[in-house]
Amino acid sequence: MTDKSTAGRRQRTVNGTRVAWVTGAGKGIGRALALELARRGVTVAVSARTEADLETLAAEHPRLHPFPVDVTDEAAMAATAEAIRRDLGEVDLAVFNAGTHKPVDGRTFSAQPFRTLMEVNVMGVIHGLAAVVPRMVARRAGHVAIMGSVSGYRGLPTAAAYGASKAALNNMAEALKPELESCGVSVSIINPGFVRTPLTDRNDFHMPFLVEPEYAAEKIVRGLEAKRFEIAFPFRMAVFMKLAKVLPQGLYFALTRRMVRHR
Ligand SMILES: NC(=O)c1ccc[n+]([C@@H]2O[C@H](COP(=O)([O-])OP(=O)(O)OC[C@H]3O[C@@H](n4cnc5c(N)ncnc54)[C@H](OP(=O)(O)O)[C@@H]3O)[C@@H](O)[C@H]2O)c1
């Protein structure tokens, strides 16, 4: 059963948010988050490159509206933000979630995975921020949320490009928070552990504390409602990775050396 029949009944709003924009909403965490926001009464513009995914999603709830875009295209992101404003209204909440992963084998080092991940994960978010922040600052209202990862806390084998992209986002969010807050704009960084999605379905290793996208969506919405700066989950993974963050390097490398796959 789709949610069309229940639309309008569950009306818990998210801090009065009327219009939200979620990128990377065609699959995985973004999809579940867009649905959760729509169920709480938010009108949601959903973006990804694959239009069919967005159409299928929009069929699940009348408050979901497809705005296909590639986040690596700065002009297209600006035009999409404008189209959302025109069609749905001012964006109150933007969740820049689109991202991808490519493992890096340090022993056959090449620039390509870094270029791809920096383009999508970092520049994709920056294009989104450039498209919405100036108007939010002018209105002295709004909330931007950036999808990071606990893998941005410290370097992990095979995640040299992914971790670096997520570390960049964590640093950027911290840098932006005080300035934007002083203009009435809230900033959040979302740092999940492992979530079962098409992205992690590709992993051939054990993923500790793996959670479902619906769990992630619920945690994210609660964090956004509380206007929390960092939204990290699941709790056990977040604590484990935060402890790893403060381990002395010698001890940390003793652990990560064991994660290296020998050929
Ligand atoms: N799953 C996890 O365990 C986990 C943990 C920590 C952080 N994260 C982060 O959470 C975010 C979502 O991950 P996920 O696991 O839900 O991934 P996913 O299942 O692969 O979904 C990613 C979504 O992003 C879209 N996307 C990818 N490249 C894009 C581009 N260039 N322009 C526009 N949209 C693009 C994809 O659609 P199209 O391909 O159709 O564009 C898809 O809808 C990512 O930033 C990821 O790094 C995930």
The ligand as an ORCA input file, in Angstrom:
! r2SCAN-3c Opt
* xyz 0 1
  N      24.943      3.764      3.562
  C      25.835      4.021      4.512
  O      26.256      3.127      5.282
  C      26.336      5.416      4.707
  C      27.092      5.689      5.866
  C      27.562      6.981      6.065
  C      27.277      7.976      5.156
  N      26.545      7.666      4.038
  C      26.288      8.745      3.107
  O      24.889      8.889      2.939
  C      24.615      9.368      1.630
  C      23.617      8.454      0.959
  O      24.191      7.166      0.919
  P      23.330      5.881      0.521
  O      24.007      4.747      1.191
  O      21.907      6.135      0.713
  O      23.709      5.804     -1.040
  P      22.898      5.173     -2.278
  O      21.992      4.114     -1.823
  O      23.932      4.854     -3.301
  O      22.031      6.422     -2.784
  C      22.712      7.561     -3.238
  C      21.738      8.513     -3.886
  O      22.512      9.645     -4.342
  C      22.251      9.861     -5.720
  N      23.436     10.402     -6.379
  C      24.643      9.831     -6.524
  N      25.443     10.610     -7.272
  C      24.715     11.707     -7.590
  C      24.961     12.864     -8.359
  N      26.143     13.066     -8.968
  N      23.983     13.787     -8.483
  C      22.780     13.597     -7.900
  N      22.478     12.522     -7.162
  C      23.438     11.585     -7.020
  C      21.872      8.480     -6.263
  O      21.036      8.554     -7.409
  P      21.558      8.612     -8.912
  O      22.676      7.632     -9.036
  O      20.351      8.288     -9.701
  O      22.005     10.029     -9.127
  C      21.056      7.924     -5.101
  O      19.733      8.374     -5.182
  C      25.966      9.464      0.919
  O      26.452     10.773      1.024
  C      26.827      8.513      1.716
  O      28.193      8.840      1.629
  C      26.073      6.420      3.790
*
